[in-house]
Amino acid sequence: MTHQTVGHAPARTSAQAAGRGGPLADCPADALVPPGDEPWCPVDITLAALGGRWTPLVVREFLRRGEATYSDLAAALPSLSDKVLSDRLAHLTRAGVVERHRTPGWPPRVRYVLTVQGRALEPVVRSMWEWGTARRGHGLEKDHGHGDE
């Protein structure tokens, strides 16, 4: 598999040159943007919301529960460090996928609730689940240092 550098357009295939871009043709090569700019390609927009190694698993937990506390998520995802979980929750909050609700009192209680926009990610996560289920136990090699964390 080859990897594309952000901001560099991939070579056009003969099907694309002939105007047959397939189901993802509405994301032209010029929609790829340099880092720091807002994404325009629908795949880039989705990846911006789900970016990070653990983010889809955090979203999966919200899809299972609807809402969760930090402790709920930490118990469900014990491989995540506190820093990574905090970072992912902040990222998902900024992306509008979850909302943070703080209940006054002592100790203050915080719960995170999946938004309508977050619920819209269910088909994406379900597709990831189905793809992974079909390949589970088929000897896929581990990531050899190409991950983001």
Disulfide bonds with the S-S distance in Angstrom:
Cys27-Cys41 1.99
